[in-house]
Amino acid sequence: MNPTRDSLPARARRVRSFVRREGRLTRSQARALETLLPRWGLADGDAPLDLDALFGRSAPRTLEIGFGNGESLARMAAASPDQDFLGIEVHRPGVGHLLLEIERLGLGNVRVLCADAVEVLEKRIQDETLDWVLLFFPDPWPKKRHHKRRILQPAFIDLVGRKLRPGGRFHMATDWEDYARQMLETMDAAPGFRNTAGRGRFAPGPGDRPETKFERRGRRLGHGVWDLVYEKAPGAGSG
């Protein structure tokens, strides 16, 4: 007998913000997943991560959710060797591409998870351990009936808020105007966060966010890009 939806555990009922589209692995990406992931990747599991032990030091920590092919994450890590970076991505070709960049650039300050970001935040990232959380160009799920799949929902914002240190920042970017306005409205209403550009306003530019290949292509096609940066209020707790 198949379980009904109501009998399923909450984890199984949760609406996911992504669909696994594996795509084609190149030979080099497959090699990276086989030989480099054991070195720079983190094994599956539910145990909370000790980030100081993981990186071998105490340093400012940035988490990027859905890093795509890892281009911007690798560039940020190379530009800031005094900071540590944790990247989460569900698509294996992108994970393989980032691992190749870590190898090529000789980066020692990046660790990678091929996993569901919400599950990682819930179970593996301890409260108030992150200085930045990055969410660049998440799937916009443009059809109205699919908006419930968009990752930026109040419950997700609360989860991010618990993981950020007081004064930590949540930086988002999208090239989908409808999603950008939903992000702005939802984040401005979120308790414990302050819009660094002022209520109802987008960030004036990308700041330290590198422009990606995807973004450059979009700009050539006339697409807009909207950035939002929010700071966790110094007095906000971890929930």
C-alpha positions in Angstrom: 0.0 0.0 0.0 1.4 3.4 -1.0 1.6 6.0 1.7 -0.8 9.0 1.4 0.6 12.5 1.3 -0.6 13.2 4.9 1.2 10.1 6.2 4.6 11.1 4.7 7.2 12.7 6.9 7.6 16.5 6.6 10.9 16.1 4.8 9.2 14.1 2.1 6.3 16.5 1.7 8.4 19.6 1.4 8.1 21.3 -2.0 11.6 21.5 -3.5 13.0 24.5 -5.3 14.9 22.5 -7.8 14.7 19.6 -10.2 17.8 17.5 -10.8 18.8 17.9 -14.4 22.0 16.0 -14.6 23.1 17.0 -18.0 26.2 15.6 -19.6 29.4 15.2 -17.6 32.5 15.9 -19.5 35.4 13.6 -19.1 37.3 16.1 -16.9 34.3 16.8 -14.7 33.8 13.0 -14.2 37.5 12.8 -13.2 37.1 15.7 -10.8 34.1 14.1 -9.1 36.1 10.8 -8.7 39.4 12.2 -7.6 38.9 15.7 -6.3 35.5 15.5 -4.6 36.9 13.2 -1.8 39.5 15.9 -1.1 37.4 19.1 -1.3 33.9 17.8 -1.0 31.9 16.9 2.1 30.4 13.5 2.5 26.6 13.1 2.9 25.3 12.9 6.4 23.3 14.7 9.1 26.1 15.5 11.5 26.6 19.3 12.2 29.8 20.6 10.6 32.6 22.0 12.7 33.8 24.7 10.2 36.9 25.6 12.2 38.0 21.9 12.0 36.9 21.6 8.4 39.0 24.6 7.2 41.7 24.3 9.9 41.3 27.9 11.1 38.8 30.5 12.3 37.9 32.9 9.6 35.0 34.8 8.0 32.7 32.3 6.3 30.6 32.6 3.2 28.0 30.1 2.0 26.8 30.2 -1.7 23.6 28.3 -2.4 23.3 27.0 -5.9 26.7 28.0 -7.3 26.0 26.8 -10.9 29.3 26.1 -12.5 31.2 27.6 -9.6 32.8 30.4 -11.6 31.9 33.2 -9.3 32.6 31.2 -6.2 36.1 30.3 -7.3 36.8 33.9 -8.2 35.6 35.2 -4.8 37.7 32.6 -3.0 40.8 33.4 -5.1 40.4 37.1 -4.3 39.9 36.6 -0.6 42.3 33.9 0.7 41.8 35.1 4.3 38.1 34.0 4.1 36.5 30.5 3.8 33.8 29.5 1.3 31.3 26.7 1.3 29.4 26.0 -1.8 26.2 23.9 -2.3 24.9 22.7 -5.7 22.7 19.7 -6.6 23.9 19.4 -10.3 27.0 17.2 -10.6 28.4 18.9 -13.8 28.6 22.2 -11.9 30.2 20.5 -8.9 32.8 18.9 -11.2 33.5 22.3 -12.9 34.0 24.0 -9.6 36.4 21.2 -8.4 38.5 21.7 -11.6 38.7 25.4 -10.8 39.7 24.7 -7.2 42.5 22.5 -8.6 43.5 25.0 -11.3 43.7 28.0 -9.0 45.2 26.0 -6.0 42.4 27.1 -3.7 42.5 25.8 -0.1 39.6 27.9 1.2 36.7 26.2 -0.6 34.6 23.1 0.4 31.8 21.7 -1.7 28.5 19.9 -1.0 26.4 18.2 -3.7 23.2 18.3 -1.7 19.9 20.0 -1.0 20.7 23.4 0.5 17.7 23.5 2.8 18.6 20.1 4.3 22.2 21.2 4.8 21.1 24.5 6.5 18.7 22.6 8.7 21.0 19.9 9.8 24.6 20.6 9.1 25.2 24.4 9.5 25.2 25.4 13.1 23.5 28.6 14.2 25.3 32.0 13.9 28.4 30.5 12.1 28.1 32.3 8.7 29.1 35.9 7.8 27.6 35.9 4.3 24.9 33.8 2.5 24.8 34.2 -1.3 21.8 33.3 -3.5 22.6 34.2 -7.1 20.2 33.6 -9.9 18.1 30.9 -8.3 15.5 29.2 -10.6 12.7 31.8 -11.0 10.0 29.2 -11.6 8.2 31.8 -13.9 4.8 30.2 -14.2 2.5 31.4 -11.4 1.4 28.0 -10.4 5.1 27.1 -9.8 5.8 30.2 -7.6 5.5 27.9 -4.5 8.8 26.3 -5.7 10.8 29.5 -5.5 13.4 29.0 -2.8 13.0 32.5 -1.3 10.0 31.9 1.1 9.5 33.2 4.7 10.5 29.8 6.2 13.8 29.8 4.2 14.6 33.4 5.2 14.1 32.5 8.8 16.4 29.5 8.3 19.1 31.7 6.7 18.7 34.3 9.6 19.4 31.6 12.2 22.7 30.6 10.5 24.0 34.1 10.0 26.0 35.9 12.8 24.5 39.2 14.0 25.6 41.7 11.4 26.0 39.0 8.7 24.6 39.6 5.3 22.3 37.9 2.8 23.1 38.8 -0.8 20.6 37.8 -3.6 20.6 38.5 -7.3 18.2 37.6 -10.1 17.6 38.5 -13.7 13.9 37.9 -13.4 12.1 41.2 -12.6 8.9 39.6 -11.1 11.0 37.4 -8.8 13.2 40.4 -7.9 10.1 42.3 -6.7 8.8 39.3 -4.8 12.3 39.0 -3.1 12.2 42.7 -2.2 8.7 42.5 -0.7 9.3 39.3 1.1 12.7 40.3 2.5 11.5 43.8 3.6 8.8 42.1 5.6 11.2 39.6 7.2 11.8 40.2 10.9 15.5 40.5 11.9 16.7 41.8 8.6 17.6 45.3 7.4 17.7 46.3 3.7 21.1 47.9 3.3 19.9 50.0 0.4 16.8 51.3 2.3 13.3 49.8 2.5 11.7 49.2 -0.9 15.0 49.6 -2.8 17.4 47.3 -4.6 21.1 47.4 -4.0 22.8 50.0 -6.3 25.1 47.4 -7.8 26.5 43.9 -7.5 29.1 44.9 -4.9 31.8 42.2 -4.5 29.7 39.7 -6.6 31.6 38.7 -9.7 29.7 38.9 -13.0 29.1 35.4 -14.3 29.1 34.1 -17.9 25.4 33.6 -17.6 24.9 37.2 -16.5 27.1 38.6 -19.3 25.1 36.7 -21.8 21.9 38.0 -20.4 23.1 41.6 -20.4 24.0 41.3 -24.1 20.3 40.2 -24.7 19.1 43.2 -22.8 18.1 41.4 -19.5 18.1 43.4 -16.3 19.8 42.2 -13.1 18.6 43.1 -9.6 20.7 42.7 -6.5 19.4 42.8 -2.9 21.6 42.9 0.2 20.2 42.5 3.7 21.9 42.6 7.1 20.9 40.5 10.0 20.1 43.0 12.8 22.8 42.9 15.5 20.1 42.2 18.2 18.4 39.4 16.2 18.8 36.0 17.8 19.2 32.6 16.3 15.6 31.6 16.7 
